[in-house]
Amino acid sequence: MAPRTLGRAAKALLAPALVLGATVGLASAPAQAAVWNSCEQYGNTSLNGYTLYNNIWGSGAGSQCIWANSGTNWGVWANHPNTGGIKSYPNAKKVINKSITSLGSLTSGYNVTVPSSGAYNTSYDIWDTGYKYEVMLWVNKTGAVGPLGTSQGILTLGGHTWTVYKGNNGSNDVFSFVRTSNSSSGTVDVLPILKWIKDTKGWFGNVTIGDLQFGFEITSSSGGLDFVTNSLSVSSS
């Protein structure tokens, strides 16, 4: 699970102070000059309706720098040690602020370039406005990483086939949908997944969906690895 705007803020405050190189990693950005970059632990900015976060929150983290050409074309260079525990969740956030029953649609498209080494997942992280419930959609994963909770079986929904996990991190319930095979691009129909949790399983009621985030939950990337969101789209009605 990844820290998001509020849900992991408390945990993030427990992380030790980090010394981040101000220039490390910026050479990994695209050839064209990025419109924004930051190596700050919680560096963030807003671009064309999305909020970008560098979001280095885990203990024992190394260096990480984020760059962006837009809210939907961005990436990070990360050099986190080969140790256990999530180090960061750099992400782009879109605010939805609609209840599940008032949503007519909620879809997203993604296209990423990710390394073949390290330990991480590429995931959506979806929160209700009260930060009581967290829905994670893992579209790919590499290395020794796994979701919180226990398996609830296999489900084909929203255009993908997932293994579903249900757990609690001590602060909120977490429902993780882990794609049964890795994908670097695709479209996810998010609303049927939320309705399945609400109507079929009854794990939450008609909550208001607040933040929809997409990014990279990085456990290790020793030596420095690049994670790139080539394109991202989030639409709702």
N, C-alpha and C positions, 0 to 999 in steps of 0.2 A: 504494500500500500504506500501511497505517496503522500507527502505533506501537501496540502493545498493551501488556499488562502488563509483558512482558519483552522481546519481540522487538525493539522499537525503543527500549528504555530507554537503551541506549548512545548512540544517535543523539540522543535527547532531551537528554542531558546536554551535547551539543555546542551546543545552541541558546543564543543570547545571552539574557542576563537580560531579562525582560519587566516592564514597569511596567503593571499592569492596574488600571483604575479600579474602585474598590470598589463604585461605585453604577451605573456605566454598564451599561445593558442590562436591569437588573432590572425596569424598567417594561414590558419586553416579555413578562414572564411572564403567565400567565393571571390573570383578575380575582380568583379566589380565591387566598389566600396559599399559596405553595408551602411544602411542609414542609421543603425544603432548597434552598439556593442557594449558589453560590460563584463568585468571579471569580479565584480562585487558579489559577496555571498548571497544577498537577496536583491540583486539588481533587477529592476523591472521598468517597463515602459508600456504605453498604449499606442497601438498602431492599427489604423483602419478597423476599429471595432473589436480588436483582440488585445488582451493584456499579456505581455510576455514576462516570464519570471526565470531568473537564473536558478534560484531556489536550491542552494546547497545546505541541506538541513541535517544530514546524518553525522554521527560521531566518526572520527577517524578519516574524514574526507580529505582529498587533495585539492588540486587546482581545477578550476572550470571557468571557461569564458563562453559567453553567449553572443551571437550576432544575429541581426535580422535585416532583411531587405523589406519585409512587410510583416504583418501579423500572421501571415499564412505561408511565408517562406523564410525559414530561420534555421539555426543549428547551434550546436555547442561542440567545443573541443574540451574533453574531460580527461584528467589524469588522476584517477582515484586508485588507491592501493588494492592489491589482490587480497582483501580481507572480507569477512562476512558483514552483512548489514547494509541497508540501503544508504547511499551517500547523498543522493540528490534526485530531484524530479524537475528538471527544466521543462517548462510547458508553456503553451499558449492557451489562454482562457477566453471563453465566450460566455457571457451572462445570458441565461434563458429567462428566468423569473416567471415561469408559468406552471400551474398545477398540471398534473398528468392528464386529468380529464379535460382540461381546457386546451391541451395541445392537439392540433390536427395532424401535425407531422413533426418529426425531429430526426434529421439525417445528417450524416457527415461523410466526407470523402477524405482520404489520406494517401500520400505518396511519400515514402521515406527511403533514405539510404542509411543503412546501419552497418556497423562492423561485424566481422565474422568471429571476433574474439571478444574477451571480456565477459561480464555477467550483467545482464540488464533485461528489461522488457520495454516494449513500446506499447503504450496504453492510453486509453481514455480514462479519465477519473471524473465521475459525475456525482455531484453533491446536491442534497436538498438544502433549502435555505436555512434550516436549523442545524445543519451539520451533524445530524443524528445518523444519517444513512449515506453510505458510500458505495457506488457501483463502479467497478473497474472492468474494462474491456481490454484484454490483452490481445493485440493482433500479431505480435511476435515476441519471442524470448530466446535468449542465448545464455549458456552457462548455468551455474548453480543458483537458480532463482526459482521461487515458487510462491503461490498465493497463500494468504492466510485462510485458516479454517479447514473444513472437511468437504470432501467431494459430495455433490448432490446428483451426480450423473451427467449424462451427455444430452445436449439440447441443440437442435438446429433452429435458429431464429435470427431475424434481422439480417439475413443474407450470409450467415456463417454458421459453422458448427463449433460449439464450445463445450468444454468441461466446466461445470458450474461448481463454485465453492461458496460456502457460507461460514462466516466467522465474526469475531468481535475483537477489536484491538484494545479494549478497556475504555475507549472513549466513544466509539460508535460501531454500529453493525457494518460489516463489509461483505458485499456480494461480488465475487470475482468470476468473470467469464473469460476463460483462457482458450483461445482458438486452438483447435486440435492440430493445426499445421500452421507454420509461419507464413505471414503475408507481408509484403512491403508496400502494397497499394490495394485500394479497394474502397467500397462504400458500405457503411453500416447504417441500417435502419434502426435507430436507437429506440424509438417509441414503443414498438412491440415488446422489446426487452423489458422496459419499465412497466408496461402493462402486465406482462407475465409475472413479474415480481409482485405487483400489486394484486392482480385479480386471480391468478392461478395459485400462487404460493401464499399470498397474504402476509408477506414479510414486512410490508409497510402499507399505509393507506394512501389517500390521495394527496401525497406530499407535493410541495412546490419545488420544482427543479431550479436550482440556483446556478451554480457554476458547472460548465462542461469544459473540462480541460483535456488537452492532448499533449503528450510528451514522452520523455524517456526516463524511466525509473532505473537509475544506474547504481549497481552494487560495486563493480570494479571495472576499471579501464586503464590498467597499468601501462605506463609508457606514453599515454596520450592517444585517444581515439576520437574520431569524428562521428557525430550523429546529426543527420540533416533531415529536416522536414522540407521536402521539395515543394509540396503544395498541401493545403488543408482547406476544407470548406465545412462550415456548420450552418445549417439552415433549419428554421422552425416556423411553424404557423399555428 
